[in-house]
Amino acid sequence: MKQKLYILGVLAAQIIFTGILFKISHWPGAGIILTIGFLVLVLGFLPFAFINLYRSEESATNRTLYIVTYITCFVIFAGMLFKIMHWPFAGLLLTIGLPFPYIVFLPVFLSVTSKTKNYSIYNIVAVLTLLAFFSV
């Protein structure tokens, strides 16, 4: 299962990077390639990755965290796709998508990790650093 997951992730990344190359070079078909790449990423790779992580845990306490993480990724990637493709409502999606990790994901992440007694503080610092990096 993990090998198929890795292959799907690499395939999604290759399709997206090919679409970006086509878009930068103004070659035909860039929009279709980018849309397919984002669909493979959001509807193919991410759900299977989160399901795989969820099943590998012994307890089912982090289900809410995985669902909120997937919704956050979906909103952000949808906003990115709409902005890259110059589709309508791209600004609205980005306005919703950019503060979404701070308003929705971060409180859920902190509440779930505060209940876990053996959760490392380094993971929390890494998530906060990643969010700060994305905001810049």
N, CA, C and O atoms as a GROMACS GRO file, in nm:
protein
  544
    1MET      N    1   0.082  -0.119   0.000
    1MET     CA    2   0.000   0.000   0.000
    1MET      C    3   0.086   0.125   0.000
    1MET      O    4   0.055   0.222  -0.069
    2LYS      N    5   0.196   0.123   0.080
    2LYS     CA    6   0.280   0.242   0.088
    2LYS      C    7   0.349   0.270  -0.045
    2LYS      O    8   0.368   0.386  -0.082
    3GLN      N    9   0.386   0.166  -0.118
    3GLN     CA   10   0.453   0.187  -0.245
    3GLN      C   11   0.357   0.252  -0.344
    3GLN      O   12   0.397   0.342  -0.418
    4LYS      N   13   0.232   0.209  -0.346
    4LYS     CA   14   0.133   0.272  -0.433
    4LYS      C   15   0.108   0.416  -0.393
    4LYS      O   16   0.087   0.503  -0.478
    5LEU      N   17   0.110   0.442  -0.263
    5LEU     CA   18   0.091   0.578  -0.213
    5LEU      C   19   0.207   0.668  -0.258
    5LEU      O   20   0.184   0.780  -0.301
    6TYR      N   21   0.329   0.619  -0.247
    6TYR     CA   22   0.444   0.696  -0.292
    6TYR      C   23   0.439   0.722  -0.442
    6TYR      O   24   0.470   0.832  -0.488
    7ILE      N   25   0.402   0.621  -0.518
    7ILE     CA   26   0.391   0.637  -0.663
    7ILE      C   27   0.285   0.740  -0.698
    7ILE      O   28   0.307   0.823  -0.787
    8LEU      N   29   0.171   0.738  -0.629
    8LEU     CA   30   0.065   0.836  -0.654
    8LEU      C   31   0.111   0.976  -0.618
    8LEU      O   32   0.078   1.072  -0.689
    9GLY      N   33   0.186   0.991  -0.509
    9GLY     CA   34   0.238   1.122  -0.471
    9GLY      C   35   0.339   1.176  -0.571
    9GLY      O   36   0.335   1.294  -0.607
   10VAL      N   37   0.429   1.091  -0.616
   10VAL     CA   38   0.528   1.133  -0.716
   10VAL      C   39   0.459   1.166  -0.847
   10VAL      O   40   0.497   1.262  -0.915
   11LEU      N   41   0.360   1.087  -0.885
   11LEU     CA   42   0.285   1.113  -1.008
   11LEU      C   43   0.214   1.248  -1.000
   11LEU      O   44   0.216   1.324  -1.097
   12ALA      N   45   0.151   1.277  -0.887
   12ALA     CA   46   0.082   1.405  -0.871
   12ALA      C   47   0.180   1.521  -0.880
   12ALA      O   48   0.152   1.622  -0.943
   13ALA      N   49   0.295   1.507  -0.816
   13ALA     CA   50   0.396   1.612  -0.820
   13ALA      C   51   0.450   1.632  -0.963
   13ALA      O   52   0.469   1.746  -1.006
   14GLN      N   53   0.472   1.524  -1.034
   14GLN     CA   54   0.522   1.536  -1.172
   14GLN      C   55   0.420   1.602  -1.263
   14GLN      O   56   0.455   1.684  -1.347
   15ILE      N   57   0.293   1.567  -1.246
   15ILE     CA   58   0.189   1.628  -1.330
   15ILE      C   59   0.178   1.777  -1.299
   15ILE      O   60   0.166   1.858  -1.391
   16ILE      N   61   0.184   1.814  -1.171
   16ILE     CA   62   0.174   1.955  -1.134
   16ILE      C   63   0.295   2.033  -1.186
   16ILE      O   64   0.279   2.142  -1.240
   17PHE      N   65   0.414   1.979  -1.170
   17PHE     CA   66   0.533   2.050  -1.219
   17PHE      C   67   0.535   2.060  -1.371
   17PHE      O   68   0.581   2.160  -1.425
   18THR      N   69   0.485   1.958  -1.440
   18THR     CA   70   0.473   1.967  -1.586
   18THR      C   71   0.373   2.075  -1.624
   18THR      O   72   0.398   2.151  -1.718
   19GLY      N   73   0.261   2.082  -1.553
   19GLY     CA   74   0.163   2.187  -1.579
   19GLY      C   75   0.219   2.325  -1.552
   19GLY      O   76   0.190   2.419  -1.626
   20ILE      N   77   0.299   2.339  -1.446
   20ILE     CA   78   0.362   2.467  -1.418
   20ILE      C   79   0.459   2.505  -1.528
   20ILE      O   80   0.464   2.621  -1.570
   21LEU      N   81   0.537   2.408  -1.576
   21LEU     CA   82   0.629   2.435  -1.686
   21LEU      C   83   0.553   2.478  -1.811
   21LEU      O   84   0.594   2.573  -1.879
   22PHE      N   85   0.444   2.411  -1.842
   22PHE     CA   86   0.362   2.448  -1.957
   22PHE      C   87   0.302   2.587  -1.938
   22PHE      O   88   0.296   2.666  -2.032
   23LYS      N   89   0.258   2.617  -1.815
   23LYS     CA   90   0.195   2.746  -1.788
   23LYS      C   91   0.297   2.859  -1.800
   23LYS      O   92   0.266   2.964  -1.857
   24ILE      N   93   0.416   2.839  -1.748
   24ILE     CA   94   0.521   2.942  -1.757
   24ILE      C   95   0.562   2.965  -1.902
   24ILE      O   96   0.587   3.078  -1.942
   25SER      N   97   0.568   2.858  -1.979
   25SER     CA   98   0.611   2.868  -2.119
   25SER      C   99   0.497   2.906  -2.212
   25SER      O  100   0.518   2.922  -2.332
   26HIS      N  101   0.376   2.920  -2.159
   26HIS     CA  102   0.257   2.954  -2.238
   26HIS      C  103   0.230   2.852  -2.348
   26HIS      O  104   0.188   2.887  -2.458
   27TRP      N  105   0.254   2.725  -2.317
   27TRP     CA  106   0.225   2.619  -2.411
   27TRP      C  107   0.080   2.576  -2.396
   27TRP      O  108   0.022   2.589  -2.288
   28PRO      N  109   0.020   2.524  -2.503
   28PRO     CA  110  -0.120   2.481  -2.492
   28PRO      C  111  -0.134   2.356  -2.405
   28PRO      O  112  -0.044   2.272  -2.400
   29GLY      N  113  -0.245   2.347  -2.338
   29GLY     CA  114  -0.274   2.232  -2.253
   29GLY      C  115  -0.230   2.249  -2.109
   29GLY      O  116  -0.244   2.157  -2.029
   30ALA      N  117  -0.176   2.366  -2.075
   30ALA     CA  118  -0.126   2.386  -1.938
   30ALA      C  119  -0.237   2.381  -1.836
   30ALA      O  120  -0.221   2.325  -1.728
   31GLY      N  121  -0.350   2.440  -1.870
   31GLY     CA  122  -0.462   2.442  -1.776
   31GLY      C  123  -0.515   2.303  -1.747
   31GLY      O  124  -0.547   2.271  -1.632
   32ILE      N  125  -0.524   2.222  -1.850
   32ILE     CA  126  -0.575   2.085  -1.831
   32ILE      C  127  -0.478   2.004  -1.747
   32ILE      O  128  -0.519   1.930  -1.658
   33ILE      N  129  -0.349   2.017  -1.775
   33ILE     CA  130  -0.248   1.941  -1.700
   33ILE      C  131  -0.247   1.984  -1.553
   33ILE      O  132  -0.242   1.900  -1.464
   34LEU      N  133  -0.252   2.116  -1.529
   34LEU     CA  134  -0.254   2.163  -1.390
   34LEU      C  135  -0.379   2.118  -1.316
   34LEU      O  136  -0.372   2.077  -1.200
   35THR      N  137  -0.492   2.125  -1.381
   35THR     CA  138  -0.616   2.083  -1.317
   35THR      C  139  -0.613   1.934  -1.284
   35THR      O  140  -0.653   1.894  -1.175
   36ILE      N  141  -0.565   1.854  -1.376
   36ILE     CA  142  -0.553   1.710  -1.350
   36ILE      C  143  -0.454   1.684  -1.236
   36ILE      O  144  -0.480   1.600  -1.150
   37GLY      N  145  -0.344   1.756  -1.235
   37GLY     CA  146  -0.245   1.739  -1.128
   37GLY      C  147  -0.300   1.772  -0.991
   37GLY      O  148  -0.278   1.698  -0.895
   38PHE      N  149  -0.373   1.884  -0.982
   38PHE     CA  150  -0.431   1.921  -0.853
   38PHE      C  151  -0.542   1.823  -0.812
   38PHE      O  152  -0.557   1.794  -0.694
   39LEU      N  153  -0.618   1.774  -0.909
   39LEU     CA  154  -0.721   1.675  -0.876
   39LEU      C  155  -0.660   1.545  -0.827
   39LEU      O  156  -0.710   1.484  -0.732
   40VAL      N  157  -0.552   1.501  -0.890
   40VAL     CA  158  -0.484   1.379  -0.846
   40VAL      C  159  -0.429   1.400  -0.704
   40VAL      O  160  -0.435   1.310  -0.621
   41LEU      N  161  -0.375   1.518  -0.679
   41LEU     CA  162  -0.320   1.546  -0.546
   41LEU      C  163  -0.430   1.551  -0.440
   41LEU      O  164  -0.419   1.484  -0.337
   42VAL      N  165  -0.535   1.630  -0.465
   42VAL     CA  166  -0.637   1.654  -0.362
   42VAL      C  167  -0.735   1.538  -0.350
   42VAL      O  168  -0.777   1.505  -0.240
   43LEU      N  169  -0.773   1.477  -0.459
   43LEU     CA  170  -0.872   1.370  -0.454
   43LEU      C  171  -0.811   1.231  -0.453
   43LEU      O  172  -0.880   1.134  -0.423
   44GLY      N  173  -0.683   1.220  -0.486
   44GLY     CA  174  -0.619   1.089  -0.490
   44GLY      C  175  -0.518   1.069  -0.379
   44GLY      O  176  -0.535   0.983  -0.293
   45PHE      N  177  -0.413   1.149  -0.381
   45PHE     CA  178  -0.302   1.126  -0.289
   45PHE      C  179  -0.335   1.161  -0.144
   45PHE      O  180  -0.314   1.079  -0.054
   46LEU      N  181  -0.386   1.281  -0.120
   46LEU     CA  182  -0.410   1.326   0.018
   46LEU      C  183  -0.507   1.237   0.096
   46LEU      O  184  -0.478   1.203   0.211
   47PRO      N  185  -0.622   1.198   0.038
   47PRO     CA  186  -0.709   1.109   0.117
   47PRO      C  187  -0.643   0.976   0.153
   47PRO      O  188  -0.655   0.928   0.265
   48PHE      N  189  -0.573   0.918   0.055
   48PHE     CA  190  -0.508   0.790   0.083
   48PHE      C  191  -0.396   0.805   0.185
   48PHE      O  192  -0.374   0.716   0.267
   49ALA      N  193  -0.323   0.917   0.180
   49ALA     CA  194  -0.216   0.940   0.277
   49ALA      C  195  -0.273   0.955   0.418
   49ALA      O  196  -0.220   0.897   0.513
   50PHE      N  197  -0.380   1.033   0.432
   50PHE     CA  198  -0.439   1.051   0.565
   50PHE      C  199  -0.505   0.923   0.616
   50PHE      O  200  -0.498   0.894   0.735
   51ILE      N  201  -0.568   0.846   0.528
   51ILE     CA  202  -0.625   0.718   0.569
   51ILE      C  203  -0.515   0.622   0.614
   51ILE      O  204  -0.532   0.550   0.712
   52ASN      N  205  -0.404   0.622   0.541
   52ASN     CA  206  -0.292   0.535   0.577
   52ASN      C  207  -0.234   0.575   0.713
   52ASN      O  208  -0.203   0.488   0.795
   53LEU      N  209  -0.220   0.705   0.737
   53LEU     CA  210  -0.170   0.750   0.867
   53LEU      C  211  -0.268   0.716   0.979
   53LEU      O  212  -0.228   0.676   1.088
   54TYR      N  213  -0.397   0.733   0.951
   54TYR     CA  214  -0.499   0.705   1.052
   54TYR      C  215  -0.501   0.557   1.089
   54TYR      O  216  -0.514   0.522   1.207
   55ARG      N  217  -0.488   0.471   0.991
   55ARG     CA  218  -0.491   0.326   1.017
   55ARG      C  219  -0.364   0.278   1.086
   55ARG      O  220  -0.367   0.176   1.155
   56SER      N  221  -0.254   0.349   1.070
   56SER     CA  222  -0.129   0.306   1.132
   56SER      C  223  -0.124   0.337   1.281
   56SER      O  224  -0.041   0.282   1.354
   57GLU      N  225  -0.213   0.425   1.328
   57GLU     CA  226  -0.218   0.455   1.471
   57GLU      C  227  -0.300   0.349   1.545
   57GLU      O  228  -0.387   0.285   1.487
   58GLU      N  229  -0.268   0.333   1.673
   58GLU     CA  230  -0.340   0.236   1.754
   58GLU      C  231  -0.476   0.291   1.798
   58GLU      O  232  -0.574   0.217   1.804
   59SER      N  233  -0.481   0.419   1.828
   59SER     CA  234  -0.606   0.478   1.878
   59SER      C  235  -0.671   0.563   1.770
   59SER      O  236  -0.607   0.605   1.674
   60ALA      N  237  -0.799   0.586   1.788
   60ALA     CA  238  -0.876   0.664   1.690
   60ALA      C  239  -0.902   0.806   1.739
   60ALA      O  240  -1.004   0.866   1.706
   61THR      N  241  -0.810   0.860   1.818
   61THR     CA  242  -0.831   0.992   1.877
   61THR      C  243  -0.803   1.105   1.780
   61THR      O  244  -0.854   1.216   1.800
   62ASN      N  245  -0.725   1.082   1.678
   62ASN     CA  246  -0.684   1.190   1.588
   62ASN      C  247  -0.770   1.199   1.462
   62ASN      O  248  -0.728   1.263   1.366
   63ARG      N  249  -0.885   1.139   1.459
   63ARG     CA  250  -0.970   1.141   1.340
   63ARG      C  251  -1.008   1.284   1.303
   63ARG      O  252  -1.004   1.321   1.186
   64THR      N  253  -1.044   1.364   1.400
   64THR     CA  254  -1.083   1.503   1.374
   64THR      C  255  -0.967   1.581   1.316
   64THR      O  256  -0.986   1.661   1.225
   65LEU      N  257  -0.847   1.557   1.366
   65LEU     CA  258  -0.730   1.627   1.315
   65LEU      C  259  -0.705   1.594   1.169
   65LEU      O  260  -0.673   1.682   1.090
   66TYR      N  261  -0.719   1.467   1.131
   66TYR     CA  262  -0.697   1.428   0.992
   66TYR      C  263  -0.803   1.488   0.900
   66TYR      O  264  -0.772   1.530   0.788
   67ILE      N  265  -0.927   1.491   0.946
   67ILE     CA  266  -1.034   1.548   0.864
   67ILE      C  267  -1.013   1.697   0.845
   67ILE      O  268  -1.027   1.747   0.734
   68VAL      N  269  -0.979   1.768   0.952
   68VAL     CA  270  -0.955   1.913   0.942
   68VAL      C  271  -0.832   1.942   0.857
   68VAL      O  272  -0.831   2.039   0.781
   69THR      N  273  -0.728   1.859   0.867
   69THR     CA  274  -0.609   1.878   0.785
   69THR      C  275  -0.642   1.860   0.638
   69THR      O  276  -0.594   1.936   0.554
   70TYR      N  277  -0.724   1.760   0.604
   70TYR     CA  278  -0.762   1.739   0.465
   70TYR      C  279  -0.846   1.856   0.413
   70TYR      O  280  -0.824   1.903   0.301
   71ILE      N  281  -0.940   1.903   0.492
   71ILE     CA  282  -1.023   2.016   0.449
   71ILE      C  283  -0.937   2.141   0.430
   71ILE      O  284  -0.958   2.216   0.335
   72THR      N  285  -0.840   2.162   0.518
   72THR     CA  286  -0.750   2.276   0.505
   72THR      C  287  -0.669   2.267   0.376
   72THR      O  288  -0.657   2.365   0.303
   73CYS      N  289  -0.614   2.150   0.349
   73CYS     CA  290  -0.538   2.131   0.224
   73CYS      C  291  -0.627   2.152   0.102
   73CYS      O  292  -0.585   2.212   0.003
   74PHE      N  293  -0.749   2.102   0.108
   74PHE     CA  294  -0.842   2.116  -0.003
   74PHE      C  295  -0.873   2.262  -0.032
   74PHE      O  296  -0.871   2.305  -0.148
   75VAL      N  297  -0.900   2.339   0.072
   75VAL     CA  298  -0.932   2.481   0.053
   75VAL      C  299  -0.812   2.557  -0.001
   75VAL      O  300  -0.828   2.640  -0.091
   76ILE      N  301  -0.694   2.532   0.052
   76ILE     CA  302  -0.575   2.603   0.006
   76ILE      C  303  -0.541   2.567  -0.138
   76ILE      O  304  -0.513   2.656  -0.218
   77PHE      N  305  -0.542   2.439  -0.172
   77PHE     CA  306  -0.509   2.399  -0.308
   77PHE      C  307  -0.614   2.443  -0.408
   77PHE      O  308  -0.581   2.475  -0.522
   78ALA      N  309  -0.740   2.446  -0.368
   78ALA     CA  310  -0.845   2.498  -0.457
   78ALA      C  311  -0.822   2.646  -0.485
   78ALA      O  312  -0.835   2.690  -0.599
   79GLY      N  313  -0.790   2.722  -0.383
   79GLY     CA  314  -0.760   2.864  -0.403
   79GLY      C  315  -0.639   2.885  -0.493
   79GLY      O  316  -0.639   2.974  -0.578
   80MET      N  317  -0.536   2.803  -0.474
   80MET     CA  318  -0.417   2.814  -0.560
   80MET      C  319  -0.451   2.784  -0.705
   80MET      O  320  -0.410   2.857  -0.795
   81LEU      N  321  -0.527   2.678  -0.728
   81LEU     CA  322  -0.564   2.640  -0.864
   81LEU      C  323  -0.647   2.749  -0.931
   81LEU      O  324  -0.623   2.784  -1.046
   82PHE      N  325  -0.744   2.801  -0.859
   82PHE     CA  326  -0.829   2.905  -0.916
   82PHE      C  327  -0.747   3.029  -0.948
   82PHE      O  328  -0.772   3.093  -1.050
   83LYS      N  329  -0.651   3.064  -0.864
   83LYS     CA  330  -0.569   3.183  -0.888
   83LYS      C  331  -0.475   3.161  -1.006
   83LYS      O  332  -0.459   3.250  -1.090
   84ILE      N  333  -0.414   3.045  -1.014
   84ILE     CA  334  -0.323   3.016  -1.125
   84ILE      C  335  -0.397   3.015  -1.258
   84ILE      O  336  -0.345   3.060  -1.359
   85MET      N  337  -0.520   2.962  -1.256
   85MET     CA  338  -0.596   2.949  -1.380
   85MET      C  339  -0.678   3.075  -1.412
   85MET      O  340  -0.743   3.080  -1.516
   86HIS      N  341  -0.674   3.175  -1.325
   86HIS     CA  342  -0.750   3.300  -1.345
   86HIS      C  343  -0.899   3.273  -1.357
   86HIS      O  344  -0.968   3.337  -1.437
   87TRP      N  345  -0.948   3.180  -1.277
   87TRP     CA  346  -1.090   3.150  -1.275
   87TRP      C  347  -1.162   3.248  -1.183
   87TRP      O  348  -1.100   3.308  -1.096
   88PRO      N  349  -1.294   3.264  -1.202
   88PRO     CA  350  -1.368   3.353  -1.112
   88PRO      C  351  -1.368   3.301  -0.968
   88PRO      O  352  -1.355   3.181  -0.944
   89PHE      N  353  -1.383   3.392  -0.875
   89PHE     CA  354  -1.386   3.365  -0.731
   89PHE      C  355  -1.252   3.320  -0.675
   89PHE      O  356  -1.247   3.265  -0.564
   90ALA      N  357  -1.143   3.341  -0.750
   90ALA     CA  358  -1.010   3.303  -0.700
   90ALA      C  359  -0.973   3.389  -0.579
   90ALA      O  360  -0.919   3.338  -0.481
   91GLY      N  361  -1.002   3.517  -0.586
   91GLY     CA  362  -0.970   3.604  -0.474
   91GLY      C  363  -1.047   3.567  -0.349
   91GLY      O  364  -0.993   3.571  -0.238
   92LEU      N  365  -1.174   3.529  -0.366
   92LEU     CA  366  -1.255   3.486  -0.252
   92LEU      C  367  -1.200   3.358  -0.191
   92LEU      O  368  -1.191   3.345  -0.069
   93LEU      N  369  -1.163   3.263  -0.276
   93LEU     CA  370  -1.107   3.138  -0.225
   93LEU      C  371  -0.975   3.160  -0.151
   93LEU      O  372  -0.949   3.099  -0.048
   94LEU      N  373  -0.891   3.249  -0.205
   94LEU     CA  374  -0.766   3.278  -0.136
   94LEU      C  375  -0.789   3.354  -0.007
   94LEU      O  376  -0.718   3.334   0.092
   95THR      N  377  -0.889   3.442  -0.006
   95THR     CA  378  -0.922   3.514   0.116
   95THR      C  379  -0.970   3.418   0.224
   95THR      O  380  -0.943   3.439   0.342
   96ILE      N  381  -1.040   3.314   0.184
   96ILE     CA  382  -1.084   3.212   0.279
   96ILE      C  383  -0.968   3.117   0.312
   96ILE      O  384  -0.951   3.077   0.427
   97GLY      N  385  -0.889   3.082   0.211
   97GLY     CA  386  -0.786   2.980   0.227
   97GLY      C  387  -0.663   3.022   0.305
   97GLY      O  388  -0.604   2.940   0.374
   98LEU      N  389  -0.624   3.148   0.296
   98LEU     CA  390  -0.501   3.189   0.364
   98LEU      C  391  -0.515   3.193   0.516
   98LEU      O  392  -0.424   3.145   0.584
   99PRO      N  393  -0.621   3.246   0.573
   99PRO     CA  394  -0.631   3.240   0.720
   99PRO      C  395  -0.688   3.107   0.772
   99PRO      O  396  -0.691   3.086   0.893
  100PHE      N  397  -0.734   3.020   0.684
  100PHE     CA  398  -0.798   2.894   0.724
  100PHE      C  399  -0.710   2.808   0.814
  100PHE      O  400  -0.761   2.754   0.913
  101PRO      N  401  -0.579   2.793   0.785
  101PRO     CA  402  -0.497   2.711   0.876
  101PRO      C  403  -0.488   2.768   1.017
  101PRO      O  404  -0.477   2.693   1.114
  102TYR      N  405  -0.492   2.899   1.029
  102TYR     CA  406  -0.479   2.961   1.161
  102TYR      C  407  -0.610   2.960   1.238
  102TYR      O  408  -0.611   2.948   1.360
  103ILE      N  409  -0.721   2.974   1.167
  103ILE     CA  410  -0.851   2.983   1.232
  103ILE      C  411  -0.910   2.844   1.260
  103ILE      O  412  -0.974   2.824   1.363
  104VAL      N  413  -0.888   2.750   1.170
  104VAL     CA  414  -0.951   2.618   1.183
  104VAL      C  415  -0.850   2.510   1.224
  104VAL      O  416  -0.872   2.439   1.322
  105PHE      N  417  -0.740   2.498   1.149
  105PHE     CA  418  -0.647   2.388   1.172
  105PHE      C  419  -0.571   2.401   1.303
  105PHE      O  420  -0.562   2.305   1.379
  106LEU      N  421  -0.516   2.518   1.330
  106LEU     CA  422  -0.430   2.534   1.447
  106LEU      C  423  -0.502   2.507   1.580
  106LEU      O  424  -0.447   2.438   1.665
  107PRO      N  425  -0.624   2.560   1.601
  107PRO     CA  426  -0.692   2.525   1.727
  107PRO      C  427  -0.721   2.375   1.741
  107PRO      O  428  -0.709   2.320   1.850
  108VAL      N  429  -0.760   2.311   1.631
  108VAL     CA  430  -0.785   2.166   1.637
  108VAL      C  431  -0.656   2.091   1.665
  108VAL      O  432  -0.653   1.998   1.745
  109PHE      N  433  -0.548   2.132   1.599
  109PHE     CA  434  -0.418   2.068   1.620
  109PHE      C  435  -0.373   2.081   1.764
  109PHE      O  436  -0.329   1.984   1.826
  110LEU      N  437  -0.384   2.202   1.819
  110LEU     CA  438  -0.340   2.223   1.957
  110LEU      C  439  -0.429   2.150   2.057
  110LEU      O  440  -0.380   2.100   2.158
  111SER      N  441  -0.560   2.144   2.031
  111SER     CA  442  -0.648   2.073   2.124
  111SER      C  443  -0.624   1.922   2.120
  111SER      O  444  -0.630   1.856   2.223
  112VAL      N  445  -0.599   1.867   2.002
  112VAL     CA  446  -0.573   1.723   1.991
  112VAL      C  447  -0.439   1.688   2.054
  112VAL      O  448  -0.428   1.589   2.125
  113THR      N  449  -0.337   1.769   2.027
  113THR     CA  450  -0.205   1.739   2.081
  113THR      C  451  -0.195   1.765   2.231
  113THR      O  452  -0.112   1.705   2.299
  114SER      N  453  -0.279   1.854   2.283
  114SER     CA  454  -0.276   1.877   2.428
  114SER      C  455  -0.332   1.758   2.506
  114SER      O  456  -0.298   1.739   2.622
  115LYS      N  457  -0.417   1.679   2.443
  115LYS     CA  458  -0.474   1.561   2.508
  115LYS      C  459  -0.377   1.443   2.508
  115LYS      O  460  -0.390   1.351   2.589
  116THR      N  461  -0.280   1.445   2.417
  116THR     CA  462  -0.183   1.337   2.408
  116THR      C  463  -0.068   1.365   2.504
  116THR      O  464  -0.003   1.468   2.494
  117LYS      N  465  -0.044   1.274   2.596
  117LYS     CA  466   0.057   1.298   2.698
  117LYS      C  467   0.200   1.278   2.646
  117LYS      O  468   0.292   1.344   2.695
  118ASN      N  469   0.219   1.193   2.550
  118ASN     CA  470   0.354   1.165   2.501
  118ASN      C  471   0.386   1.239   2.371
  118ASN      O  472   0.476   1.198   2.298
  119TYR      N  473   0.313   1.346   2.342
  119TYR     CA  474   0.336   1.419   2.218
  119TYR      C  475   0.454   1.514   2.240
  119TYR      O  476   0.460   1.583   2.342
  120SER      N  477   0.544   1.518   2.145
  120SER     CA  478   0.666   1.596   2.158
  120SER      C  479   0.640   1.744   2.131
  120SER      O  480   0.564   1.780   2.040
  121ILE      N  481   0.703   1.829   2.209
  121ILE     CA  482   0.692   1.973   2.188
  121ILE      C  483   0.760   2.013   2.057
  121ILE      O  484   0.726   2.116   1.999
  122TYR      N  485   0.854   1.934   2.012
  122TYR     CA  486   0.924   1.964   1.886
  122TYR      C  487   0.830   1.956   1.766
  122TYR      O  488   0.846   2.031   1.670
  123ASN      N  489   0.732   1.867   1.772
  123ASN     CA  490   0.634   1.858   1.664
  123ASN      C  491   0.547   1.984   1.660
  123ASN      O  492   0.514   2.034   1.552
  124ILE      N  493   0.509   2.033   1.776
  124ILE     CA  494   0.428   2.155   1.781
  124ILE      C  495   0.509   2.274   1.729
  124ILE      O  496   0.457   2.356   1.654
  125VAL      N  497   0.634   2.282   1.768
  125VAL     CA  498   0.720   2.391   1.720
  125VAL      C  499   0.739   2.380   1.569
  125VAL      O  500   0.742   2.481   1.500
  126ALA      N  501   0.753   2.258   1.518
  126ALA     CA  502   0.770   2.239   1.374
  126ALA      C  503   0.644   2.283   1.298
  126ALA      O  504   0.654   2.346   1.193
  127VAL      N  505   0.526   2.250   1.350
  127VAL     CA  506   0.401   2.291   1.284
  127VAL      C  507   0.387   2.443   1.287
  127VAL      O  508   0.348   2.503   1.187
  128LEU      N  509   0.416   2.504   1.400
  128LEU     CA  510   0.407   2.650   1.409
  128LEU      C  511   0.508   2.719   1.318
  128LEU      O  512   0.478   2.821   1.257
  129THR      N  513   0.628   2.663   1.307
  129THR     CA  514   0.730   2.718   1.216
  129THR      C  515   0.685   2.704   1.072
  129THR      O  516   0.703   2.796   0.992
  130LEU      N  517   0.628   2.591   1.038
  130LEU     CA  518   0.577   2.570   0.901
  130LEU      C  519   0.465   2.668   0.869
  130LEU      O  520   0.460   2.722   0.758
  131LEU      N  521   0.374   2.690   0.961
  131LEU     CA  522   0.268   2.787   0.938
  131LEU      C  523   0.323   2.929   0.924
  131LEU      O  524   0.274   3.006   0.842
  132ALA      N  525   0.423   2.962   1.004
  132ALA     CA  526   0.484   3.095   0.992
  132ALA      C  527   0.556   3.110   0.858
  132ALA      O  528   0.553   3.217   0.797
  133PHE      N  529   0.620   3.003   0.812
  133PHE     CA  530   0.688   3.006   0.682
  133PHE      C  531   0.587   3.025   0.569
  133PHE      O  532   0.612   3.103   0.476
  134PHE      N  533   0.474   2.956   0.575
  134PHE     CA  534   0.372   2.970   0.472
  134PHE      C  535   0.307   3.108   0.473
  134PHE      O  536   0.266   3.158   0.368
  135SER      N  537   0.299   3.168   0.590
  135SER     CA  538   0.237   3.301   0.595
  135SER      C  539   0.327   3.407   0.534
  135SER      O  540   0.279   3.508   0.483
  136VAL      N  541   0.457   3.384   0.538
  136VAL     CA  542   0.551   3.479   0.477
  136VAL      C  543   0.546   3.462   0.328
  136VAL      O  544   0.616   3.531   0.255
   0.00000   0.00000   0.00000
